[in-house]
Every structure is written in structure tokens, then in C-alpha cells.
Amino acid sequence: MQRTIVGIDVGTTKVCTIVAQVTDTGKLNILGVGVTPSKGLDKGVVVNIDDAVSAISASIEKAERLSGYRIGTAFVGVSGRHISSLNSRGVVAVQRPDHEIARGDVARAVESAQAVAIPTQREIIHVIPRAYVVDGHEGIRDPIGMSGFRLEVETHIVTGEVMAIQNLIRSVQKAGVEIDDLVLQPLASGEAVLTAEDKDRGVMLVDIGGGTTDIAIFVQGGVWHTSVVSLGGNHFTNDITYVLHTPHNTAEYLKIRYGSAVAGEPPAPGDADDQVEIDTLTVGEKQKISRHLLNEIIQARAEQVVELIYNEIRRSGYEGMLPAGIVLTGGSAQFNRFDELVRDMLGIPVRVGVPGELSGLADSLDNPAYATGVGLLHWGARHGSAMLGPTHRSEERERWGNVYERFKGWLREFLP
């Protein structure tokens, strides 16, 4: 049975709504895409609900017009500087007299893992099982049906500020759409651009958006570390604006048209190819700037981004243990030679991840900037069948924050 799912990526620079049909084989057939400039968000957080609603509504309307599908619910990406995460372990005794581990034991173990001190102003977004331990035997991915006395589960818990989450939910609901699930953006992007082999071997996903850089590290098939850094493509543009004294739209054009994350050798004196004529902040005035200077500005900020990436690798405890390297995605991952800079500074494999294995209007999404939007569809295709039915959405939405109830709904989707 085919079903239609929707993903909405509410980002700092753009809102992207994608409508897709999940085929019987699990493939995604893209029916419609709606992309509009984002408003009312700063570094991934809603700061003006009316503006955010306007941008989300415009994106939804475009996707509806193209797909011919009336959007009622969607999987929505969440990010922002308020996101934090931790790893936690839960332990329970197996209940059945024959000591066979059942789904109820797994659910109780995950509930036990949630017994961590979380400030009242924060809310749990995800509790993701990474691996299980049965009677001291580690590295078990699916304990159901096994025999044992003691079950432990390693989980990755993602939290966010209640007000930031509620403002995002309210903005989407005011645009006329209920939320199937909130999904941390780097987890969604990983669904679109990482393979199971990448996650098994050890890989770092770096999604560089307009206002934030979202990071997720996967080891042995599960997510081990996630974080959101308040630094993105807009910072490159702002640097160019401040240093070259040029309007913001001109700085954005220079970044896209001539920008490179590696400045290279200085040009020869009088090299005409190095000169670019641009507008100044004074209307009607022009100035010539050096392309090499432009790229030195960009490289300085790019090196800062790479340093932050390295800091997250160290924090995760997996320094030197990511054989699959780093996968860059997001709009700013397209910077000329940025992957080369990361590879040279960190000394590990680096590639740019692009969504694939799509049909229908797939050509319009063949770009790292749409990794989160496509990943939300993959997330919905994998976990959505266990989500809320259309007749129960309103009452269940009131219990959205009860992660244990949500976990029981899609537990079967995480276990083979």
C-alpha cells in the first residue's frame, strides 16, 4: 500500500516543503517541492512567529500546488543553538519466567535510561537506542527473543528548550499543518546521505546551513554524539559585508560566484583577473576588490568551522576512530574547495553528501542543501507507519512530550 508523506525543513535561510509517495518497495517518489526564503528565524530558532508562519505557509502552498496534494501533517526538522544531547544507560531485570526478552523489557529499559536530570525548561526530543547489553554481553543490536536475566540499553538522548520547541510547533500549526514528529536535523540529513556501511564503520555528518552547523557522529550503526554549533553560511556573508563594506546581497553574490575556502597563492601585482567590480554601501558608487582578499576572508571563517568540527570529534571520544571520515552536506557544503580544506586540516576522508535514490521530481533535489528535507521523508518512510493515525492526531498531539509513549509506537521500526 502506497502512502504519501511530507517533510518540512524550517531553516534559517529557507523553508523547504517536500511531498513524496512511498512506493511498495520503500522508494520515494517526489510529487512536489516548495522552497521559499525563510523569515522570522535566527540561527534555527523562531524569533517572530508571524513571519515564520508566513514563510512556512508560502512553502506549503507551493508544494501543494505542484503536487496536487492537500498537506495536513508533516515531519518537521528541528535545530538551533538550544539543542543539546547526552548518552544514558538503562538497566532492568527480564520479567518472563523463561527469561526470554520481550518488547516490553526493551521499552522498560529505555524508560529507565530516561531517568536523568533534565532542567524543567528543557524537553526530550529523541531517545534513540544505540546498543544493548544482555548479562554483560555487549554490542547486541536486537535483544528481543534472546535469553537473559539482565538487560541494559545504551541510548542517545536529545533535548531542546521547551519554548523554542513550542514556538516551532505553533508556527507550523498556524500554517495549517499538524506535526507527525519532530526530527533533529542532522539525524534527518543522515538518513538522506549516509549508508548503513558508513554508520557501521564510524562517520561524522556535518550539515552546514545558513545559521547553524549541525553535527552527528554515528558508530557501530547508531548515533553516538550530536550537537548544533551557532555558525553557518550567513557568517561568511556577514564577514564579507563588514570587511569589504559592500551590501549584504552583493556579499552573498560574491560568496557564491567567486568564493573559495582555500585562498591559494597571492596573485601577481596588477593581475587584472584578480579584480572584481562591486557595489559599495553608498548608492551609485563602485569599487574594485581582490578575489584573493575575498577568499582570504572566507578561508579564515572556514578554518574556524573546521576547528569547531574537530572540537566535536574530540568531545565525542572518537578522535582517530572514524574510518568513513566526514560527510559534508547542507547549502554551505558546496563552497568551492571546502572539502579539500577539511581534509587537509583534519587528515581524514571527506566527501560531499547529496540525496539520492529518488524518483519523480528528483532533479530539483539533487543538491546538498536539500539533505534535511529529503531525510525527513526517509525518516517518515522508516518510522511513520508506527506513528499516529489520522483520527488520533489531535489527542495525541497534546501528549507530544511523552517520549515513552512515542517510543513504544516506533520501537519496532528501530529493531530488525
C-alpha angles and dihedrals in degrees: 000000000000120000135186122233133181132210124196119195107195102193137169094255104024144015113220122190118187127187117199140169118225109222124216089262093053096255122139120240108194111223102173144358128199120187124177134164111270122245133182096029131108120188091342096311126110109244099164116033096192092054092044092051090050093053094044092048092051091051092048092048092053092050092047092049092051097042100036087226124128107228114221104154135018146177107248129202120229128199140140141124091287093070118106135164144197139182119242137179127217127196130196138163116248108252106203117096091231089051094236110153113239133187090261090061090052092048091050091049091052090048088052090052089057091063093102128124108265120173115249092244091060131077132201113247101174138012104188121184111226104178141337135231120208116193090334096314106127134201097045112151101185115026097171111121094017122118123241147125100227129038124194127182129198111213137184111220121199120195136181139184112282095226094049091050094045092049090054092047091048092049092053093045092050087055087061100258130115119214121247091188141335111237126194105245100232089051089052093047089050089057089058104043108022127080126216087250091055091054093046095050096043124267140176120221116205115188109189110196133170099276105013143028111225118205133192129173119203122196129175091357097306137088112261105170136017132176142159120222119201094231128096148139094301089066090061090053092048091051091054091047094052098042099041096034093230132140117272095247091051091049090052090051092050091049093052099037103040106008125125130173089219114058095194126194120342114261124251115269111275094015103162093198089064093060124090124182115222142167121267129214087263110084112248096012124116133197137187119233133186117252088212090057089048091054093045087058091049094045092053091056093040091055089053090054091051091050090053090049090052091049090055091050089053092047090053092056092233100106108149092009104092105099093173089054124203128331113202120204140154128078096293092051086081092071109133109261094355091125088051091053092050091048093050095046098044102029096223134110115282131186137166113247119221125183112254145168093063132135134195112034090005096134091069090059099046091115136092089237090073098050094107094047093049091042090056088058091050089049090051092046091052101039104017098086088068094046129099120307118235094253094054102044099100098052093040092049088066088060095046092124094057097099094180091061091046092047093055088055097058102025091108089057093060094048121068 
